[in-house]
């Protein structure tokens, strides 16, 4: 997803939205942030000894 939106102006990240199966519609910016946090959540679960901080 990052490669698809790289270079988009900020207003486009907030103007466009996409569906999330649980959270309903999110802006592209929100989905990018969600994806980062979601991946970190799984990394923390797999390797709790890793130094990945909030």
Buried (B, 14 or more C-beta within 10 A) or exposed (E): EEEEBEEEEEEEBEEEBEEEEEEEEBBBBBBBEEEEEEEBEEEBEEEEEEEEEE
